[in-house]
Amino acid sequence: MAKFMDVHSGFFGTTREQLDQAHGADLKIEAEEGVHFEHAWLDPEQGKVFCLATAPSKEAVLRIHERAGHPTEEIYELSVEV
Amino acid sequence: MAKFMDVHSGFFGTTREQLDQAHGADLKIEAEEGVHFEHAWLDPEQGKVFCLATAPSKEAVLRIHERAGHPTEEIYELSVEV
């Protein structure tokens, strides 16, 4: 299992409730790909969402986000952590 | 105190040792601005570094990163977390 950060842009003014709903949609199906989203953070002023996940591959993270309705091309494999 | 994610680009091929050194330079002076960097993650293939911090302000995070020699314009205030 590896660790991934994915970044979503354009989420200006998103509320806690909306983030919770989007994150919940991921959590509901994540196990089907062996993914687990540990955190989702939002900066509503700059419209950015960061998700930290453990997963078998970048593609698995992408598939869950796609199926949950919020795909992103920005997925980073965090092979180093300090 | 608020939570912040900052993003550094162009760190292609950076090693664990280099990240550790850069992160160490932040940790050494962070208390002077009331900042604490909790994590630093690196994707050496895509050259991205993500730092998660608690701090009194975005400016405080920036000042520490500037003084440690790795400023960034990408600092996000994570006012929502789920």
Backbone of each chain as nested JSON, in Angstrom:
{
  "chains": [
    {"id": "A", "residues": [
      {"number": 1, "name": "MET", "atoms": {"N": [0.841, -1.194, 0.0], "CA": [0.0, 0.0, 0.0], "C": [0.879, 1.247, 0.0]}},
      {"number": 2, "name": "ALA", "atoms": {"N": [0.457, 2.222, -0.742], "CA": [1.203, 3.479, -0.812], "C": [0.298, 4.612, -0.334]}},
      {"number": 3, "name": "LYS", "atoms": {"N": [0.905, 5.771, -0.172], "CA": [0.153, 6.933, 0.302], "C": [0.024, 7.937, -0.839]}},
      {"number": 4, "name": "PHE", "atoms": {"N": [-1.127, 8.557, -0.94], "CA": [-1.386, 9.499, -2.038], "C": [-2.028, 10.776, -1.527]}},
      {"number": 5, "name": "MET", "atoms": {"N": [-1.672, 11.882, -2.202], "CA": [-2.376, 13.145, -1.973], "C": [-3.035, 13.514, -3.284]}},
      {"number": 6, "name": "ASP", "atoms": {"N": [-4.335, 13.76, -3.259], "CA": [-4.931, 14.295, -4.477], "C": [-5.488, 15.673, -4.203]}},
      {"number": 7, "name": "VAL", "atoms": {"N": [-5.484, 16.464, -5.264], "CA": [-5.823, 17.878, -5.161], "C": [-6.958, 18.178, -6.138]}},
      {"number": 8, "name": "HIS", "atoms": {"N": [-7.984, 18.853, -5.633], "CA": [-9.127, 19.254, -6.457], "C": [-9.198, 20.779, -6.444]}},
      {"number": 9, "name": "SER", "atoms": {"N": [-9.383, 21.361, -7.616], "CA": [-9.427, 22.822, -7.719], "C": [-10.825, 23.308, -8.093]}},
      {"number": 10, "name": "GLY", "atoms": {"N": [-11.088, 24.571, -7.814], "CA": [-12.341, 25.197, -8.236], "C": [-13.486, 25.054, -7.251]}},
      {"number": 11, "name": "PHE", "atoms": {"N": [-13.163, 24.578, -6.026], "CA": [-14.222, 24.385, -5.032], "C": [-14.422, 25.636, -4.166]}},
      {"number": 12, "name": "PHE", "atoms": {"N": [-14.598, 26.751, -4.836], "CA": [-14.771, 28.023, -4.138], "C": [-16.095, 28.042, -3.372]}},
      {"number": 13, "name": "GLY", "atoms": {"N": [-16.038, 28.435, -2.121], "CA": [-17.264, 28.577, -1.333], "C": [-17.914, 27.273, -0.92]}},
      {"number": 14, "name": "THR", "atoms": {"N": [-17.207, 26.156, -1.124], "CA": [-17.754, 24.866, -0.709], "C": [-17.927, 24.856, 0.809]}},
      {"number": 15, "name": "THR", "atoms": {"N": [-19.024, 24.257, 1.261], "CA": [-19.297, 24.222, 2.703], "C": [-18.816, 22.913, 3.318]}},
      {"number": 16, "name": "ARG", "atoms": {"N": [-18.778, 22.904, 4.639], "CA": [-18.415, 21.683, 5.366], "C": [-19.379, 20.548, 4.988]}},
      {"number": 17, "name": "GLU", "atoms": {"N": [-20.657, 20.883, 4.893], "CA": [-21.676, 19.876, 4.579], "C": [-21.421, 19.261, 3.2]}},
      {"number": 18, "name": "GLN", "atoms": {"N": [-21.077, 20.103, 2.234], "CA": [-20.815, 19.61, 0.881], "C": [-19.554, 18.742, 0.844]}},
      {"number": 19, "name": "LEU", "atoms": {"N": [-18.529, 19.158, 1.578], "CA": [-17.298, 18.362, 1.614], "C": [-17.57, 17.013, 2.275]}},
      {"number": 20, "name": "ASP", "atoms": {"N": [-18.352, 17.059, 3.337], "CA": [-18.697, 15.851, 4.065], "C": [-19.454, 14.885, 3.154]}},
      {"number": 21, "name": "GLN", "atoms": {"N": [-20.325, 15.422, 2.353], "CA": [-21.119, 14.611, 1.428], "C": [-20.223, 13.982, 0.35]}},
      {"number": 22, "name": "ALA", "atoms": {"N": [-19.325, 14.793, -0.213], "CA": [-18.411, 14.296, -1.248], "C": [-17.471, 13.239, -0.676]}},
      {"number": 23, "name": "HIS", "atoms": {"N": [-16.93, 13.515, 0.501], "CA": [-16.017, 12.578, 1.168], "C": [-16.77, 11.288, 1.504]}},
      {"number": 24, "name": "GLY", "atoms": {"N": [-18.017, 11.445, 1.944], "CA": [-18.837, 10.274, 2.27], "C": [-19.064, 9.38, 1.063]}},
      {"number": 25, "name": "ALA", "atoms": {"N": [-19.226, 10.004, -0.111], "CA": [-19.433, 9.231, -1.348], "C": [-18.193, 8.401, -1.672]}},
      {"number": 26, "name": "ASP", "atoms": {"N": [-17.011, 8.941, -1.373], "CA": [-15.772, 8.173, -1.55], "C": [-15.703, 7.012, -0.553]}},
      {"number": 27, "name": "LEU", "atoms": {"N": [-15.99, 7.32, 0.701], "CA": [-15.857, 6.31, 1.765], "C": [-16.776, 5.118, 1.522]}},
      {"number": 28, "name": "LYS", "atoms": {"N": [-17.915, 5.414, 0.946], "CA": [-18.925, 4.379, 0.714], "C": [-18.423, 3.281, -0.225]}},
      {"number": 29, "name": "ILE", "atoms": {"N": [-17.592, 3.644, -1.196], "CA": [-17.162, 2.67, -2.211], "C": [-15.666, 2.394, -2.192]}},
      {"number": 30, "name": "GLU", "atoms": {"N": [-14.906, 3.076, -1.343], "CA": [-13.441, 2.981, -1.385], "C": [-12.917, 1.554, -1.203]}},
      {"number": 31, "name": "ALA", "atoms": {"N": [-13.609, 0.762, -0.369], "CA": [-13.127, -0.586, -0.061], "C": [-13.111, -1.48, -1.299]}},
      {"number": 32, "name": "GLU", "atoms": {"N": [-13.946, -1.159, -2.268], "CA": [-14.008, -1.979, -3.49], "C": [-12.701, -1.935, -4.284]}},
      {"number": 33, "name": "GLU", "atoms": {"N": [-11.893, -0.898, -4.021], "CA": [-10.604, -0.77, -4.711], "C": [-9.442, -0.852, -3.717]}},
      {"number": 34, "name": "GLY", "atoms": {"N": [-9.739, -1.179, -2.462], "CA": [-8.682, -1.267, -1.456], "C": [-8.111, 0.082, -1.06]}},
      {"number": 35, "name": "VAL", "atoms": {"N": [-8.906, 1.132, -1.283], "CA": [-8.47, 2.505, -0.979], "C": [-9.028, 2.921, 0.382]}},
      {"number": 36, "name": "HIS", "atoms": {"N": [-8.28, 3.752, 1.11], "CA": [-8.887, 4.404, 2.272], "C": [-8.487, 5.881, 2.309]}},
      {"number": 37, "name": "PHE", "atoms": {"N": [-9.504, 6.728, 2.271], "CA": [-9.274, 8.171, 2.363], "C": [-9.207, 8.548, 3.846]}},
      {"number": 38, "name": "GLU", "atoms": {"N": [-8.034, 8.993, 4.28], "CA": [-7.831, 9.278, 5.702], "C": [-8.316, 10.662, 6.097]}},
      {"number": 39, "name": "HIS", "atoms": {"N": [-8.088, 11.626, 5.207], "CA": [-8.455, 13.006, 5.51], "C": [-8.905, 13.713, 4.241]}},
      {"number": 40, "name": "ALA", "atoms": {"N": [-9.769, 14.694, 4.418], "CA": [-10.068, 15.637, 3.331], "C": [-10.078, 17.019, 3.958]}},
      {"number": 41, "name": "TRP", "atoms": {"N": [-9.29, 17.916, 3.361], "CA": [-9.182, 19.282, 3.872], "C": [-9.629, 20.251, 2.779]}},
      {"number": 42, "name": "LEU", "atoms": {"N": [-10.248, 21.347, 3.18], "CA": [-10.78, 22.319, 2.225], "C": [-10.349, 23.731, 2.573]}},
      {"number": 43, "name": "ASP", "atoms": {"N": [-9.911, 24.451, 1.543], "CA": [-9.732, 25.896, 1.634], "C": [-10.799, 26.511, 0.74]}},
      {"number": 44, "name": "PRO", "atoms": {"N": [-11.944, 26.92, 1.293], "CA": [-13.051, 27.408, 0.45], "C": [-12.737, 28.731, -0.236]}},
      {"number": 45, "name": "GLU", "atoms": {"N": [-11.822, 29.519, 0.327], "CA": [-11.494, 30.811, -0.298], "C": [-10.687, 30.627, -1.569]}},
      {"number": 46, "name": "GLN", "atoms": {"N": [-9.766, 29.67, -1.551], "CA": [-8.948, 29.419, -2.737], "C": [-9.475, 28.219, -3.538]}},
      {"number": 47, "name": "GLY", "atoms": {"N": [-10.56, 27.627, -3.032], "CA": [-11.234, 26.572, -3.798], "C": [-10.463, 25.271, -3.937]}},
      {"number": 48, "name": "LYS", "atoms": {"N": [-9.623, 24.962, -2.945], "CA": [-8.812, 23.749, -3.043], "C": [-9.25, 22.703, -2.029]}},
      {"number": 49, "name": "VAL", "atoms": {"N": [-9.251, 21.451, -2.495], "CA": [-9.488, 20.314, -1.607], "C": [-8.284, 19.383, -1.709]}},
      {"number": 50, "name": "PHE", "atoms": {"N": [-7.798, 18.919, -0.571], "CA": [-6.705, 17.943, -0.506], "C": [-7.237, 16.687, 0.173]}},
      {"number": 51, "name": "CYS", "atoms": {"N": [-7.01, 15.543, -0.468], "CA": [-7.393, 14.265, 0.141], "C": [-6.136, 13.433, 0.347]}},
      {"number": 52, "name": "LEU", "atoms": {"N": [-5.971, 12.898, 1.536], "CA": [-4.854, 12.008, 1.841], "C": [-5.41, 10.586, 1.908]}},
      {"number": 53, "name": "ALA", "atoms": {"N": [-4.798, 9.684, 1.14], "CA": [-5.329, 8.317, 1.065], "C": [-4.218, 7.283, 1.105]}},
      {"number": 54, "name": "THR", "atoms": {"N": [-4.557, 6.095, 1.558], "CA": [-3.696, 4.943, 1.334], "C": [-4.407, 4.104, 0.282]}},
      {"number": 55, "name": "ALA", "atoms": {"N": [-3.626, 3.54, -0.632], "CA": [-4.239, 2.822, -1.754], "C": [-3.197, 1.933, -2.424]}},
      {"number": 56, "name": "PRO", "atoms": {"N": [-3.655, 0.933, -3.172], "CA": [-2.709, 0.08, -3.892], "C": [-2.086, 0.775, -5.102]}},
      {"number": 57, "name": "SER", "atoms": {"N": [-2.741, 1.784, -5.659], "CA": [-2.208, 2.477, -6.837], "C": [-2.912, 3.816, -7.028]}},
      {"number": 58, "name": "LYS", "atoms": {"N": [-2.275, 4.659, -7.841], "CA": [-2.863, 5.948, -8.201], "C": [-4.178, 5.738, -8.954]}},
      {"number": 59, "name": "GLU", "atoms": {"N": [-4.192, 4.721, -9.809], "CA": [-5.377, 4.441, -10.615], "C": [-6.58, 4.075, -9.732]}},
      {"number": 60, "name": "ALA", "atoms": {"N": [-6.309, 3.349, -8.643], "CA": [-7.389, 2.967, -7.731], "C": [-8.007, 4.215, -7.088]}},
      {"number": 61, "name": "VAL", "atoms": {"N": [-7.15, 5.168, -6.69], "CA": [-7.644, 6.429, -6.11], "C": [-8.511, 7.153, -7.139]}},
      {"number": 62, "name": "LEU", "atoms": {"N": [-8.003, 7.217, -8.368], "CA": [-8.727, 7.919, -9.427], "C": [-10.088, 7.268, -9.699]}},
      {"number": 63, "name": "ARG", "atoms": {"N": [-10.099, 5.93, -9.755], "CA": [-11.374, 5.242, -10.045], "C": [-12.428, 5.541, -8.986]}},
      {"number": 64, "name": "ILE", "atoms": {"N": [-12.026, 5.548, -7.725], "CA": [-13.008, 5.851, -6.662], "C": [-13.512, 7.289, -6.81]}},
      {"number": 65, "name": "HIS", "atoms": {"N": [-12.603, 8.217, -7.023], "CA": [-13.017, 9.617, -7.163], "C": [-13.906, 9.801, -8.395]}},
      {"number": 66, "name": "GLU", "atoms": {"N": [-13.595, 9.1, -9.461], "CA": [-14.422, 9.201, -10.672], "C": [-15.835, 8.683, -10.41]}},
      {"number": 67, "name": "ARG", "atoms": {"N": [-15.894, 7.507, -9.822], "CA": [-17.207, 6.902, -9.568], "C": [-18.022, 7.738, -8.577]}},
      {"number": 68, "name": "ALA", "atoms": {"N": [-17.324, 8.408, -7.661], "CA": [-18.029, 9.232, -6.673], "C": [-18.399, 10.601, -7.255]}},
      {"number": 69, "name": "GLY", "atoms": {"N": [-17.954, 10.862, -8.489], "CA": [-18.378, 12.086, -9.166], "C": [-17.43, 13.262, -9.068]}},
      {"number": 70, "name": "HIS", "atoms": {"N": [-16.205, 13.035, -8.57], "CA": [-15.26, 14.168, -8.509], "C": [-13.854, 13.717, -8.896]}},
      {"number": 71, "name": "PRO", "atoms": {"N": [-13.665, 13.437, -10.19], "CA": [-12.344, 13.035, -10.681], "C": [-11.338, 14.184, -10.573]}},
      {"number": 72, "name": "THR", "atoms": {"N": [-10.06, 13.84, -10.547], "CA": [-9.021, 14.866, -10.594], "C": [-7.797, 14.29, -11.293]}},
      {"number": 73, "name": "GLU", "atoms": {"N": [-7.096, 15.138, -12.026], "CA": [-5.868, 14.672, -12.67], "C": [-4.664, 14.838, -11.764]}},
      {"number": 74, "name": "GLU", "atoms": {"N": [-4.868, 15.525, -10.657], "CA": [-3.743, 15.785, -9.742], "C": [-3.728, 14.766, -8.612]}},
      {"number": 75, "name": "ILE", "atoms": {"N": [-2.996, 13.688, -8.827], "CA": [-2.823, 12.688, -7.771], "C": [-1.333, 12.431, -7.627]}},
      {"number": 76, "name": "TYR", "atoms": {"N": [-0.829, 12.582, -6.403], "CA": [0.605, 12.457, -6.14], "C": [0.882, 11.262, -5.241]}},
      {"number": 77, "name": "GLU", "atoms": {"N": [1.864, 10.471, -5.637], "CA": [2.273, 9.352, -4.791], "C": [3.332, 9.84, -3.81]}},
      {"number": 78, "name": "LEU", "atoms": {"N": [3.021, 9.75, -2.537], "CA": [3.899, 10.31, -1.5], "C": [4.873, 9.239, -1.037]}},
      {"number": 79, "name": "SER", "atoms": {"N": [5.895, 9.002, -1.831], "CA": [6.81, 7.914, -1.501], "C": [7.763, 8.266, -0.369]}},
      {"number": 80, "name": "VAL", "atoms": {"N": [7.857, 9.548, -0.036], "CA": [8.72, 9.977, 1.072], "C": [7.912, 10.832, 2.046]}},
      {"number": 81, "name": "GLU", "atoms": {"N": [8.068, 10.541, 3.326], "CA": [7.385, 11.309, 4.37], "C": [8.351, 11.557, 5.513]}},
      {"number": 82, "name": "VAL", "atoms": {"N": [8.409, 12.774, 5.997], "CA": [9.261, 13.039, 7.179], "C": [8.461, 13.793, 8.222]}}
    ]},
    {"id": "B", "residues": [
      {"number": 1, "name": "MET", "atoms": {"N": [-5.417, 29.103, 16.52], "CA": [-4.51, 28.441, 15.576], "C": [-5.323, 27.845, 14.434]}},
      {"number": 2, "name": "ALA", "atoms": {"N": [-4.77, 27.93, 13.263], "CA": [-5.435, 27.375, 12.09], "C": [-4.513, 26.331, 11.466]}},
      {"number": 3, "name": "LYS", "atoms": {"N": [-5.076, 25.607, 10.512], "CA": [-4.314, 24.552, 9.839], "C": [-4.031, 24.997, 8.397]}},
      {"number": 4, "name": "PHE", "atoms": {"N": [-2.845, 24.674, 7.927], "CA": [-2.44, 25.102, 6.589], "C": [-1.778, 23.959, 5.823]}},
      {"number": 5, "name": "MET", "atoms": {"N": [-2.012, 23.966, 4.51], "CA": [-1.266, 23.069, 3.62], "C": [-0.474, 23.958, 2.685]}},
      {"number": 6, "name": "ASP", "atoms": {"N": [0.834, 23.734, 2.619], "CA": [1.56, 24.458, 1.585], "C": [2.167, 23.467, 0.611]}},
      {"number": 7, "name": "VAL", "atoms": {"N": [2.3, 23.953, -0.623], "CA": [2.699, 23.104, -1.734], "C": [3.933, 23.715, -2.394]}},
      {"number": 8, "name": "HIS", "atoms": {"N": [4.933, 22.873, -2.614], "CA": [6.177, 23.301, -3.274], "C": [6.32, 22.479, -4.55]}},
      {"number": 9, "name": "SER", "atoms": {"N": [6.643, 23.158, -5.637], "CA": [6.775, 22.475, -6.928], "C": [8.223, 22.461, -7.403]}},
      {"number": 10, "name": "GLY", "atoms": {"N": [8.516, 21.546, -8.311], "CA": [9.843, 21.514, -8.935], "C": [10.879, 20.694, -8.188]}},
      {"number": 11, "name": "PHE", "atoms": {"N": [10.434, 19.91, -7.189], "CA": [11.379, 19.114, -6.402], "C": [11.564, 17.713, -6.996]}},
      {"number": 12, "name": "PHE", "atoms": {"N": [11.861, 17.679, -8.276], "CA": [12.031, 16.41, -8.985], "C": [13.276, 15.679, -8.478]}},
      {"number": 13, "name": "GLY", "atoms": {"N": [13.114, 14.428, -8.157], "CA": [14.265, 13.622, -7.755], "C": [14.813, 13.926, -6.371]}},
      {"number": 14, "name": "THR", "atoms": {"N": [14.07, 14.725, -5.605], "CA": [14.508, 15.017, -4.236], "C": [14.535, 13.721, -3.423]}},
      {"number": 15, "name": "THR", "atoms": {"N": [15.542, 13.593, -2.567], "CA": [15.681, 12.377, -1.765], "C": [15.076, 12.574, -0.371]}},
      {"number": 16, "name": "ARG", "atoms": {"N": [14.915, 11.464, 0.32], "CA": [14.429, 11.515, 1.702], "C": [15.362, 12.38, 2.557]}},
      {"number": 17, "name": "GLU", "atoms": {"N": [16.653, 12.205, 2.346], "CA": [17.633, 12.955, 3.129], "C": [17.484, 14.469, 2.9]}},
      {"number": 18, "name": "GLN", "atoms": {"N": [17.279, 14.856, 1.651], "CA": [17.122, 16.276, 1.336], "C": [15.833, 16.838, 1.943]}},
      {"number": 19, "name": "LEU", "atoms": {"N": [14.764, 16.04, 1.868], "CA": [13.497, 16.498, 2.45], "C": [13.649, 16.637, 3.959]}},
      {"number": 20, "name": "ASP", "atoms": {"N": [14.313, 15.662, 4.553], "CA": [14.532, 15.673, 5.988], "C": [15.314, 16.921, 6.395]}},
      {"number": 21, "name": "GLN", "atoms": {"N": [16.293, 17.275, 5.608], "CA": [17.125, 18.443, 5.884], "C": [16.294, 19.737, 5.773]}},
      {"number": 22, "name": "ALA", "atoms": {"N": [15.488, 19.831, 4.695], "CA": [14.65, 21.016, 4.484], "C": [13.619, 21.141, 5.6]}},
      {"number": 23, "name": "HIS", "atoms": {"N": [12.985, 20.016, 5.933], "CA": [11.966, 20.002, 6.988], "C": [12.625, 20.352, 8.332]}},
      {"number": 24, "name": "GLY", "atoms": {"N": [13.816, 19.833, 8.554], "CA": [14.554, 20.127, 9.782], "C": [14.852, 21.614, 9.926]}},
      {"number": 25, "name": "ALA", "atoms": {"N": [15.146, 22.272, 8.804], "CA": [15.425, 23.71, 8.823], "C": [14.175, 24.492, 9.251]}},
      {"number": 26, "name": "ASP", "atoms": {"N": [12.997, 24.013, 8.833], "CA": [11.736, 24.628, 9.279], "C": [11.528, 24.404, 10.778]}},
      {"number": 27, "name": "LEU", "atoms": {"N": [11.7, 23.159, 11.207], "CA": [11.422, 22.8, 12.602], "C": [12.304, 23.59, 13.573]}},
      {"number": 28, "name": "LYS", "atoms": {"N": [13.51, 23.879, 13.13], "CA": [14.48, 24.56, 13.981], "C": [14.019, 25.962, 14.377]}},
      {"number": 29, "name": "ILE", "atoms": {"N": [13.286, 26.627, 13.483], "CA": [12.903, 28.025, 13.736], "C": [11.394, 28.239, 13.848]}},
      {"number": 30, "name": "GLU", "atoms": {"N": [10.598, 27.191, 13.641], "CA": [9.143, 27.36, 13.562], "C": [8.542, 27.983, 14.82]}},
      {"number": 31, "name": "ALA", "atoms": {"N": [9.108, 27.639, 15.992], "CA": [8.534, 28.118, 17.255], "C": [8.589, 29.638, 17.367]}},
      {"number": 32, "name": "GLU", "atoms": {"N": [9.515, 30.257, 16.663], "CA": [9.654, 31.718, 16.736], "C": [8.437, 32.441, 16.166]}},
      {"number": 33, "name": "GLU", "atoms": {"N": [7.666, 31.719, 15.344], "CA": [6.452, 32.312, 14.763], "C": [5.199, 31.574, 15.238]}},
      {"number": 34, "name": "GLY", "atoms": {"N": [5.362, 30.666, 16.2], "CA": [4.212, 29.911, 16.694], "C": [3.681, 28.894, 15.707]}},
      {"number": 35, "name": "VAL", "atoms": {"N": [4.54, 28.482, 14.766], "CA": [4.142, 27.521, 13.722], "C": [4.6, 26.126, 14.145]}},
      {"number": 36, "name": "HIS", "atoms": {"N": [3.829, 25.112, 13.746], "CA": [4.352, 23.743, 13.853], "C": [4.04, 22.96, 12.587]}},
      {"number": 37, "name": "PHE", "atoms": {"N": [5.096, 22.492, 11.938], "CA": [4.935, 21.659, 10.747], "C": [4.764, 20.209, 11.197]}},
      {"number": 38, "name": "GLU", "atoms": {"N": [3.581, 19.664, 10.941], "CA": [3.254, 18.315, 11.422], "C": [3.777, 17.223, 10.496]}},
      {"number": 39, "name": "HIS", "atoms": {"N": [3.673, 17.48, 9.197], "CA": [4.073, 16.47, 8.208], "C": [4.674, 17.155, 6.995]}},
      {"number": 40, "name": "ALA", "atoms": {"N": [5.571, 16.439, 6.332], "CA": [6.016, 16.853, 4.998], "C": [6.033, 15.591, 4.147]}},
      {"number": 41, "name": "TRP", "atoms": {"N": [5.367, 15.66, 3.009], "CA": [5.271, 14.523, 2.098], "C": [5.865, 14.905, 0.748]}},
      {"number": 42, "name": "LEU", "atoms": {"N": [6.492, 13.964, 0.096], "CA": [7.164, 14.231, -1.18], "C": [6.774, 13.21, -2.238]}},
      {"number": 43, "name": "ASP", "atoms": {"N": [6.478, 13.722, -3.435], "CA": [6.367, 12.891, -4.633], "C": [7.553, 13.284, -5.519]}},
      {"number": 44, "name": "PRO", "atoms": {"N": [8.652, 12.534, -5.47], "CA": [9.852, 12.937, -6.222], "C": [9.677, 12.827, -7.731]}},
      {"number": 45, "name": "GLU", "atoms": {"N": [8.749, 11.987, -8.193], "CA": [8.547, 11.866, -9.643], "C": [7.847, 13.085, -10.22]}},
      {"number": 46, "name": "GLN", "atoms": {"N": [6.881, 13.602, -9.482], "CA": [6.168, 14.784, -9.965], "C": [6.711, 16.072, -9.315]}},
      {"number": 47, "name": "GLY", "atoms": {"N": [7.708, 15.91, -8.464], "CA": [8.391, 17.072, -7.906], "C": [7.583, 17.922, -6.946]}},
      {"number": 48, "name": "LYS", "atoms": {"N": [6.634, 17.281, -6.237], "CA": [5.768, 18.048, -5.33], "C": [6.055, 17.723, -3.871]}},
      {"number": 49, "name": "VAL", "atoms": {"N": [6.041, 18.766, -3.055], "CA": [6.133, 18.606, -1.613], "C": [4.896, 19.259, -0.987]}},
      {"number": 50, "name": "PHE", "atoms": {"N": [4.293, 18.55, -0.041], "CA": [3.153, 19.07, 0.712], "C": [3.545, 19.137, 2.189]}},
      {"number": 51, "name": "CYS", "atoms": {"N": [3.32, 20.294, 2.802], "CA": [3.571, 20.423, 4.239], "C": [2.259, 20.763, 4.934]}},
      {"number": 52, "name": "LEU", "atoms": {"N": [1.969, 20.04, 5.999], "CA": [0.782, 20.315, 6.807], "C": [1.256, 20.978, 8.092]}},
      {"number": 53, "name": "ALA", "atoms": {"N": [0.667, 22.133, 8.405], "CA": [1.129, 22.893, 9.569], "C": [-0.03, 23.463, 10.363]}},
      {"number": 54, "name": "THR", "atoms": {"N": [0.196, 23.685, 11.64], "CA": [-0.695, 24.539, 12.42], "C": [0.07, 25.832, 12.651]}},
      {"number": 55, "name": "ALA", "atoms": {"N": [-0.648, 26.938, 12.573], "CA": [0.024, 28.236, 12.657], "C": [-0.994, 29.325, 12.957]}},
      {"number": 56, "name": "PRO", "atoms": {"N": [-0.518, 30.458, 13.461], "CA": [-1.438, 31.564, 13.727], "C": [-1.914, 32.261, 12.449]}},
      {"number": 57, "name": "SER", "atoms": {"N": [-1.147, 32.165, 11.361], "CA": [-1.543, 32.827, 10.119], "C": [-0.752, 32.25, 8.946]}},
      {"number": 58, "name": "LYS", "atoms": {"N": [-1.254, 32.522, 7.741], "CA": [-0.57, 32.121, 6.519], "C": [0.794, 32.807, 6.425]}},
      {"number": 59, "name": "GLU", "atoms": {"N": [0.833, 34.061, 6.848], "CA": [2.074, 34.832, 6.775], "C": [3.165, 34.21, 7.664]}},
      {"number": 60, "name": "ALA", "atoms": {"N": [2.753, 33.677, 8.805], "CA": [3.723, 33.056, 9.71], "C": [4.338, 31.813, 9.042]}},
      {"number": 61, "name": "VAL", "atoms": {"N": [3.506, 31.029, 8.368], "CA": [4.008, 29.844, 7.65], "C": [5.002, 30.291, 6.58]}},
      {"number": 62, "name": "LEU", "atoms": {"N": [4.615, 31.327, 5.827], "CA": [5.471, 31.816, 4.755], "C": [6.811, 32.308, 5.289]}},
      {"number": 63, "name": "ARG", "atoms": {"N": [6.769, 33.061, 6.393], "CA": [8.019, 33.607, 6.949], "C": [8.984, 32.49, 7.343]}},
      {"number": 64, "name": "ILE", "atoms": {"N": [8.47, 31.448, 7.962], "CA": [9.352, 30.332, 8.357], "C": [9.951, 29.67, 7.11]}},
      {"number": 65, "name": "HIS", "atoms": {"N": [9.103, 29.404, 6.116], "CA": [9.601, 28.77, 4.887], "C": [10.61, 29.669, 4.167]}},
      {"number": 66, "name": "GLU", "atoms": {"N": [10.37, 30.96, 4.177], "CA": [11.311, 31.896, 3.537], "C": [12.661, 31.87, 4.244]}},
      {"number": 67, "name": "ARG", "atoms": {"N": [12.611, 31.981, 5.554], "CA": [13.863, 32.011, 6.329], "C": [14.62, 30.693, 6.208]}},
      {"number": 68, "name": "ALA", "atoms": {"N": [13.884, 29.59, 6.053], "CA": [14.534, 28.28, 5.924], "C": [15.025, 28.037, 4.494]}},
      {"number": 69, "name": "GLY", "atoms": {"N": [14.702, 28.975, 3.601], "CA": [15.253, 28.883, 2.247], "C": [14.373, 28.229, 1.204]}},
      {"number": 70, "name": "HIS", "atoms": {"N": [13.093, 27.991, 1.538], "CA": [12.203, 27.395, 0.523], "C": [10.814, 28.037, 0.58]}},
      {"number": 71, "name": "PRO", "atoms": {"N": [10.737, 29.294, 0.124], "CA": [9.446, 29.987, 0.083], "C": [8.5, 29.351, -0.929]}},
      {"number": 72, "name": "THR", "atoms": {"N": [7.208, 29.575, -0.742], "CA": [6.225, 29.127, -1.736], "C": [5.052, 30.088, -1.719]}},
      {"number": 73, "name": "GLU", "atoms": {"N": [4.452, 30.291, -2.884], "CA": [3.271, 31.159, -2.933], "C": [1.991, 30.365, -2.713]}},
      {"number": 74, "name": "GLU", "atoms": {"N": [2.146, 29.045, -2.697], "CA": [0.948, 28.197, -2.55], "C": [0.77, 27.778, -1.097]}},
      {"number": 75, "name": "ILE", "atoms": {"N": [0.004, 28.565, -0.362], "CA": [-0.319, 28.208, 1.02], "C": [-1.832, 28.301, 1.177]}},
      {"number": 76, "name": "TYR", "atoms": {"N": [-2.431, 27.213, 1.644], "CA": [-3.886, 27.122, 1.75], "C": [-4.304, 27.015, 3.21]}},
      {"number": 77, "name": "GLU", "atoms": {"N": [-5.294, 27.812, 3.579], "CA": [-5.834, 27.71, 4.938], "C": [-6.95, 26.674, 4.938]}},
      {"number": 78, "name": "LEU", "atoms": {"N": [-6.777, 25.622, 5.706], "CA": [-7.707, 24.488, 5.692], "C": [-8.779, 24.703, 6.759]}},
      {"number": 79, "name": "SER", "atoms": {"N": [-9.741, 25.56, 6.44], "CA": [-10.732, 25.903, 7.46], "C": [-11.758, 24.798, 7.665]}},
      {"number": 80, "name": "VAL", "atoms": {"N": [-11.818, 23.848, 6.73], "CA": [-12.756, 22.724, 6.869], "C": [-11.996, 21.415, 6.727]}},
      {"number": 81, "name": "GLU", "atoms": {"N": [-12.284, 20.479, 7.639], "CA": [-11.659, 19.149, 7.583], "C": [-12.716, 18.109, 7.896]}},
      {"number": 82, "name": "VAL", "atoms": {"N": [-12.74, 17.04, 7.097], "CA": [-13.686, 15.952, 7.413], "C": [-12.935, 14.628, 7.379]}}
    ]}
  ]
}
